[in-house]
């Protein structure tokens, strides 16, 4: 099992708008690519972010590294290009890929 993790730190004043967008639009878009079979979303509580920010982690599960690679090659750039301009500069994002052993 491959776990694709997107960690996003959001300024507090954009938290609810960003969360609504990610749950209502972005997660369904990523799942609709067909490469991922499940997801989980978490809000980090400890350590807390100082400076008026909050951090979320979204984990997507796929069956194999081949599935993840296909997503990365075929769909990632398109979805990334559609990121709403209103969040640019208001969020920071990192991505990690892990294998369940």
Helices and strands as residue ranges (DSSP letters): E 2-11, G 12-14, H 15-21, I 22-26, H 27-31, E 38-43, E 53-62, H 65-74, H 76-81, G 85-87, E 91-99
